[in-house]
Every structure is written in C-alpha cells, then in structure tokens.
C-alpha cells in the first residue's frame, strides 16, 4: 500500500502538525469501515476505541489518542474523487498482475441506490438569462461521463422536462427522484459497474450518476475507458435491454466488439403483424408484405434517422388480411432505421450458443456483486451526500470487493500451521495430566513375600 503516498503527496504541506498517515487512512481505516460494515466516521472511531484488535491493526498504542472523526472527513474532501479512483485503479492493476482479469468478455449493469436525503421540494430558484446562456454553452461541448464524474447533461429537447429541472433537494442537490421497484419514490443515484467475465469477477470500472440518467447513456465511456485503461481486447459486451440503443450498438460493432444485448420486442407491441412478416428487398429498397404487395419508401425522417415505407391505401383496404395487418385507412406503414444492418446483426447473435451463454453468465457475474455490496457493505443507501462524495464511496466499496478477490488469490486465510506453539502446548498438557494422575493414585510396592504388599503414597514428580 506504499503507492498511496505518491497519490496524495501534493495534498500535504511541507510543514505543520503531523497528519494521519495516508496508508493508515486507506489501508486501515477505510478497510475497517468496509469489512465491518460501519456507516460513519464517528462510529468508526468509537469502534476503534472499543476494540483492542482494531487499535492494534491501526498501529496505535493503548494510551495513544485516536484521530478525531472530523479529520477523516477533511482528508476525504482534500483527496477528492481522483485519488479514490487512482486507488481503485491500482487495486485493479494488481488483480491484473495476478492473472485475475480475463478481458475477453465484459458485463455492464447498473443498480439503484437510495440517497441520504428526503424527497425534493419545488425549485425556488429561477435562472437568469446569463445563466441560461452559460448553461447552453456548457451543453454544446461534448459530454464525458467519467471526466464529469457522472454529472448529467442538462439540454432539453422539444417539450421534454426532467423532474430535476424544477425540483431540487436542499439536502443533496445532486440526487434526483427515482421510482423504486418496491413502489414509491425516493431520491437516489445509479451505480454502474463494468465487470470482467473471468471467474474472479473483478470490477473494472465504477461510476455513479443521478438516478435521472438512463443506464445506456454512460455505457460507451465506461466500456472504452475500460478497454484502453487496462489494454483489453474484449470479444463481446453483455448488458440488458436498457443498453440496446442504436448508438451503443454502433459504437461496439464498429470497434469489433459483439453487442450481446436484447432488443425491444417489436413483434408483440401491437395485435397486428410484426416487422418479421415483411421481407425487405435491398435491391429495390421496398418491403414485401405477406400477400406479396410492395411497401415503397414514403418519406425520410432525418432527425429520427429512419425511413417510412407505406403500402398503397386502396390495395390495403381491399386486402382480405387487413384486419390482421393494420387498422389505418392510409395503408400499412413500416419504419426502417438508417442503421438497420447493425440491428439485424445483433438479432443474428440471439440464436447463437455464445449469446445464450453470455446472458446466463450475466446473472452470476454482475448481479451478485450488487447484492454483496448492498447486503454486506452498505451500498443499499449512501451514507454521504453530493455526487463526488457518493462516487468516492462507490469506488471504496468496489475496491474492497476487488481486494477480497486479490487477497484470496494471494493466500488470504491460508497461514502456516503453528508447529512450535502446538508442540509447546502438547507438552504442557501432558505434564499437567501426568501430575494430576500421579497425585491421585497409589502404587502397590512389594515387601517381603509375594503375597504381602504395602500401600505407599507416590511422591509427586513435579
């Protein structure tokens, strides 16, 4: 853990009162908080003062005062997210050195985590014209999710408005309302993991975003940072339906990575014939319906990046299968994306054994890691507030999860058998037992004839 000092050297002054050793902060205090499931610095210090084993692990003598809990908070604020991310990256590097990272398959998923705040109130602040211009200029630049530490883009398209645009929590302004799976609404965040497909299930990337950010938005930045940061050449990336957007599929397929993601079931969204009933003729750029009629190009929607195909209205109205095909009097319509070739390629993966295996492995690669973090390490509800703080906490928990795999590989729990101590204990027990036996027994010592005996007490050998 000596590498920690190099990370934080710039955050310390050359003179002043002695501070807490960075190794003690990361290696000991943060690990104690992780493994013991402690929720606050106050509780951590009370726990360390109460248990001699923790005090010994931290390196403090019995009469030596422990650090104040406020010092740990100030240290975290001084370090910032960058130091915690470098700490996490270093643990992943050590896992990679121990051959725990496979790198041929990546699994991406996200989970909801409650914020340490209540439901927001209506936003009491109205932005000025200058602030609106500044916000628009910031949104014009390209958004990098990792560099921005999960902060969302605030541009508004059309008439769409987010709840967080007019409601804010004064306790945690970065947390946004989210609908819980169990019902109800609560402030929260989304925690995103990128997990290696190897048996060790090493977490390669972590990011926390407000709950209003859809899981598919930061996926590309997470995957490509993972790929270039650890010099991996993944063959496939597996995710659920939320990640199956055209932008994500295009980016992965263009990079030579198979996108193992389910696609929306367009076949059963309406009671009419689905798109699979129509055959596309690329040479003539038309669709052929089940009755052999043509659906020709009708118009192009540049903003939506799709082409609309429509059949002749008179032909459709006279068709005997119209009740099963469409209810429109204008003729049956179909839409084809500009990037339909990518979608058809992904649909072809769905019938392969590799895709089925990847979807089954996803259930035992990513989801158990979230369950482990929530049940054992306090990820069910963040204990801190603000986006950068919850990113620090998520990085600490993920680093601890990777550290458990690393220690298991290096021999955690397999200590040498204490031969000398066992031998000494054996002889102590033997002497004690023999002494007790001799003190309670009487020897029959023969005197004179064989038939005469004299009972004499034994003299203790000890």
N, C-alpha and C positions, 0 to 999 in steps of 0.2 A: 504493500500500500504506500510505499515511499513516493510513488508517482504523483500522489495528491499534492505534495508540496510544490511541485512545478506548476500545477494548475492555478494555485491560489497565491503564488508569490507576489504578484502585482497588487493584490488587495491588502497587503500588510505594509505598515510603515517600518522604517529602519530603526526607530527608537520609540520609546513609550513603555507602558507597563506590559508585563508578559501576558500573552493571549493564550487561548486554548489551542493546543497542537492540532493542525488540520487532520492529521492521521487519527487522533482521538475523536475528532468530530465525525469523520466519515466512517472509519473502520470500526469504531466502538460505539459512540453514542447513536449514530444512525442505524447501525446493525442491531443494537439492543432494542431500539424502538421498532424495528422491522420484525425481529423474531419474537419479541414479547407482545406484539400487538398493542403497543402503547399509543395513545391518541394525542398527547400533548407534551410539550417540553416540561411543564410543571409536573405532570405525572411521571415523566422520565426521571427527573431529579429526585422526587420522593421515592421512586422505586430504587434508584441507585443508592440513596442514603439508607434505605431499609435493609438491603441485601448486601452482605459482605462479598458474595461471589461477583456481583456486578461491580462493586468498588474495586475488587482485585483485578477484574478484567479491564477496567478503565485505567488502571495504573495509579490509583490514589491510595495513600496510606490511611490507616484507621482514623487518625486525628487531622488529616489534611482536608480543608474545606473543599466541597464540590463546586463547580461553576454554577452561576445563577442561571435560571431558565431564560431570562431575558437576553443573556449573552448568546445563546443558541439561535434565538430569533434574529438578532442583529447580524450574526455570522451568515445566516441563510440569505438575508437581504443583501449583504455585501457580496456574496458569491454570485447570486443570480442564476438564471436558467443555464447559462453557458457552462458553468463549472459542473453543475449536476449532469448535463448532457455529456461532457467530456469524461466524467467519472463513469457514466453508463457505457460510453463507447469503449473505454479501456477494459471494462469487465467483458464486453463482447469480444474484444481483441484477444484476451486471454482464453476465452472459450474457443475461439478460432484456432489459437495455437495448440490447444489440447485436442483438436480434431472433433469438436462437438458441433461444428457448423457444417452442414452438408452443402447447402447452397443451390441445389438443383430444383427445389420446389419452394415456393413462398406462399404463405397463407396470411390473408389480411382480414381483419374483422374489427368491430367496434362494440362498445357497450355503454350503457347509460350509468352515470354516477351522480348521485344527488350532491348538490352544493350545500355549503354551510350557510344557508340564508333562506328567508321566507319568500312567499310568492310576492312578485313586484307590485308596486303601485303605479298609477298613471304617471308618465314622464312629465315633470313640472318645468322642463327647460325647453325653450324654443330657440332653434339655431338661427343665427343672424345670416345675412346674405354673404358676408365674408367667410363665415364658417362653412356655408354651403359650397362656395367656390373652392375652398381649401379641400373639403371632403371629395369633391368631384375630381380635383387634380390628383389626389392620392389614389383614387379608384382607377384612374386612367393608366397607372403603371401596372405592370404585370405582378400578380399576387403569388408570393412564395409562402406556402403554408408553414413550412418548418422555420424559415427565417423570421416570419411574423409571429412565431410561437403560437400558432393556432388562431390568430385573430381573423375574423371573417371579413369578407368584402361587403361593403355597405351600399353598393349601387342598387338601384331599384329599376326593374324593367316593367314597363307598362303600368298597370294599376296595382301591381303586387306590393303589399306592405307586410313586413315582418312584425310580429308582436313586440320584439325588442326595439323596434323603431319608435314606439310610442309608450312603452312601459319599461321601467328600469328599477332594479333593486338598489336602494341606497346602501345596503349591507355589502353586497357583492355585485358591482355593476357589470361584470363580465359574464355572470351566469344568466342564462335565458330560460324561459319556461319550456318544459318538456312534458309530454304525456307519458305517464308510467304504464308499464304493461299490466300492473295490478289494478290500474284505474286511478283517476285523479291527475292533478297537475302539480308539478314541483319544479323549482329551479334546479338546473343541473348542467352537466357537461357530457361530452362524448369522449371516451378514451379509445384511441386507435392503436392496435398492435399489428406489427408485421413479424410473423413467426417463421422460423426455419422449418423445413419439412423433415429434418432428421429426427432420430429417436430422442435426442436430448431436448427438443422443443425450445431452443434458445430464442429469446425475444431479440429481434434485430433492430427494431425501430419503435418509438413511442411518441405519441402526440396527443395533446388534449385540446379540444376545440369547444366552443359553446354548443349547447345542445341544438341550436337552430341550424347548425351546419350539417348538411347531409353527409353520410359516410363516404359517398363516392367522390366528394369534392377534393379532399387532400390525398386521395389514393395515389395519383401519379407521382406527386412529390415524394411520398413515403417510399414507393417502390423503387424509383430511380435513385434516390439518395441511398437506399439500402444496397442497390446494385453496385453503385460506384464507390461508396464508402468502404465496403468490405470486399470489393473486387470479385463479385459473384457473377456467374452466368446461369441464371435460372432458366429452366425449360418451360416452366408454367407458373402462373399466379392463380390462386384459387380464392374465390370470395362468394358471397351470397348474391341474391338478386339485386340488392341496392347498388352493387358495383358494376352492374351490366349496362352502363351507359355507352353510347357510341364513342364519346371522347376517350374513355378509358380503354375500350376495346381497340380502337385505332392506335393509340399510343403503344399498347402492349404488342399488338401484332406487327406494327412497323419496326419494333425493336427485336423481333424474332422470338417473342415470348408468347406462349399459348395462353389465352384468356379462358380459364375454366370458370365460367360464371353462368348461372341460369339466366335465361331471357324471359321477359314477360310472356304470359300465355295469351297470345292474341287470338287463338283459335276459339276459346270458350268465353270471350268477353261479351259476346252478343249471341243471341239464339240463331243467327244466320250462319251461312257458310263462312269458314275462316279463310285466311290467305292461302293455306296449303291446298285448297281446292282449285286454285287458279295457277296455271303454268305460265311462266314468264319466257317469252321468246326474245332473247337478246338481239338477234339479227334484225328483227323488225321493230324492236322496242315496243312490244304490246303484250298484254296478258290475254290468255285464252281461258274462258270460263268452262264449267263442266258441260255446257251444251254446245261448245265449240265456237261461241261468239267472241269477238275481239273487244278488248277494253283498250282504247287508244289514249295516248298522252293528251291530257286536257289542259293542265296548267302546271307551272313550276313555282314553288314557294321557297324563295331563296333564304329567307330568314329561318324557316324551319328545316331547310336543307332536305327537301323531299319533293317528289313529283306525284301529281294526282293523275290517275288513269280512270276513265269513265267509259261505260258502255253506252250504246245508243238507247235512248229512252224508249222509243217505240218497240225496239226488239226486246228490251227487258220487260215491258208491260205485257207483251204477248207471250212471254216465256211461261211454260207450264210449271217451272220450278221457282218462280218469282217469290212465292210465299216462304221458301226456304233460303232465299238468297238476299233479298232486300225488301224494305218497305217504302223506299223512295220512288217517287214518280219521275225522278230525273235520271234514273238508271243507276246500276251498281257502280260504286266507287272503290278504288283501291289506292293506297299510298305506298310509294317505294322510296326509301331513303337514298340519298346520294351515296351512302356508304353501305349499301345493302350487301355488297360482296363480303365485308367483314362479318356482318351478322350471319350470313349463310355459312361462313367458315366456322364460326363458333357453334352454330347449330349442328354442324357435322361432328364436332367434338363430343356432343352429348351422347352419341351412340357408340363411343369407344370405351373399352375397359379402363383406359387410363383416366378418363374423366370420372367414371363411377368410383374408381379407387380414390381419386383426389377428393371428391365430395365426401366420401366416408371418412377419410383421414382428417378432413377439416373438423369433424365433430370431436376428435380426440387430440387435436393439435392446438387449437386456439381457445375454444370454449372452456376447457378445463383450466386453462391459465387464468381466465377471468374469474372463474369460480374460486380458484385458490387465492387469488388476490382479494376477493371480496369476503370470503369466509374466514381467512386466517390473517390477512394483513391490512384490513381496514379500508379497502377500496370501495366498499358499498356507499360510503359517504365521505367526501373530502373533509379534512379537519381544518384546512386553511382556506383563504379567500383570495380572489383575483386570479386572472388567467396564468400569470407567470408563476404564482405560488403553487397552483394545482399541477402545473407542468413539472415543477420540482418534485412534488410528492409522487406523481406517477412515475417519474424517472427513478426515484429512490426505490419504489416498490418493485419496478421491473428489474432494476439492477440487483436487488435482493433475490428475486426469483432466479435470475441467471446465476447468481453467486451460489445458490444451493446446488445447482447442477454442476457448477465448476468444482465445488468442494467435494461433491460425491465422486467426481472423476479423479480428483487428486488424493482420495483416500479419507474423506471425512467420515469418522465413525469406525475406522479400522486402525486402531492404535496397537503398538506392540504389547504382547502379553507380559504382565509384570512378574517375571520369573523370580527375581530376587525377593520381592515383597511376599510372594506366595510361599517361597521356601522358608523365610523367617517366620511367617505366620504358622506354617505347619509345625515347626519345631516348638514354638511357644505353646501351641495347643497340645502337642504330645507330652511335653514336660508337665503341664498343668494337669492333664488327665492321669499321668502316671503317679504324680504326687498324691492326688486325691485317692487313687486306688490303693496305694501302699499305706496310707494313713487309716483306712477303714478295714483292712484285712489283718488276720493273724496267721503267722506261719506255724506249722507243726514241726518242731525241731526234735529229732530222735535222740534220747538219752538212755544209755544202758542197753537193755534188751530191745528187741524189735517191737515187743508189744507195748512198751512204755513210751509215752510221749509227753512232752511238756509244752504247754502253750505259752509262748512269749510274744509280747508285742513287738512289732517291727519298728525299727528306727527309721525315721523319715530320711530319705536320701537328699532332700532339698534343704 
